[in-house]
Amino acid sequence: MGLVVGEGSFSADRQQPFLQVKFHARDPFPLRQLADCLGGRVYGPYRHQSRHYFTWLLRGPALHAAVPLFRDHLPESWKREQFERWLDRHHSFFSRGRLDDSPVITADTDR
């Protein structure tokens, strides 16, 4: 949970909400562990100006399945407040019965 509190970003694109965590390219292993535990995908490495990083995205059915974990275990913090506001903003996505039909957008191929 510390990675999500310290580095996570609850966000969305035009299609769906997602959770994103970025790490410097020299240390992708915590992101791979997140993917092993919660699902989602690790993308990268990316180079943008002087930044070199990997990013982990959790969305679609895997995100929906992880919401109770965040609800139960995110500590009282600014990240918790962001999470609750994000849930409210995307209530229609999370109130769907089946997410199997929701689009799963992939920006990259596995490297």
N, C-alpha and C positions, 0 to 999 in steps of 0.2 A: 504494500500500500504506500510505502514511502516514496517509491518512484513516481507514482501517480500524484501524490501530494506535492512533491518537490519539482517534478518536471512535466507533469501531465497538463494537457489542454483539452477541455471539453468544448468541442466546436461543432460546426456543420458546414456542409456545402449546399448547393441548391437541391440536391437529391435526398440527403439523409444526414443525421447527426453522426458524430464519431468521436473517439478518444484518440489523441495523438500524444506520443512521447518521442522526443528527439534526444539523441546522444551523439557526442563527438565520434567521428569515424574510427578513432583508435580504440573505442570501447563499445562495440555493438552487442556484446554478450548479455548484458541485462535485458536488452530489448528482445533478444531471442528467447530468453527465459520467460518474459511476459507472453510472447507468442505461444510458447509451449504450454503455459498454464491457462491462458485465457482465450487463445485463438488469435485471430487477426494475422497481419503480415508485417514483416520487416522489409522496408524499401531502402535502396541506396547501394552504395554510398553516393551522396550528392556533394557537389561543390557549388557554393554560391558565394561569390566574392571571396572573402577570406575564411568563410565557414566551410567545414567539412563534416558531414554528419550522416547518420542513418536515422530513419524515422519508423516508428511502429504505429500502425493504424488498426483500431478495433472498430468495426461497424457491422451493420446488418444483424443477422440472428445471433452472432457471437456477442455483440454489444448488448443486445436485448437480454441475453442470458446472464451477462455479467452485472447488470444494473443492481440486482439484489445484493451482490457482494459489496458494491460501493455504498449502497444504502446502509448496510449493516456495519461496515468497517471503516469508512472514511472518518477520520477524527474531526472533532470540532475545529474548524480552521476556515481560512478564506477559501481554500479549495472546496471544502464541503459546501459553502455558500454558493460558489460558482456552479457546482454540480446540481444543487437543488434548483437554481434558476434555469440551468440548461434543461433539466427534466421538465420544468414547467413550460419552457419555450417549445419543446418538442413533444409535448403530451400526445399529440395525434399519432406520432410515429410509435411511441411506446405503448399506446393503448390498442394497437392493432392486435388481433388475435393470432394471426399467422404472419410471420415475416419471411417465409420461404419465397414469396413472390416479390419481395422488395428488391430493388436493383442493388447489385453489389458492384461498385465501380472499382476497377483496378487501373491504376495509372502507370504501372510498370510491370515488367515480367520479373520472375525470380532471377536473381543473379547468382 
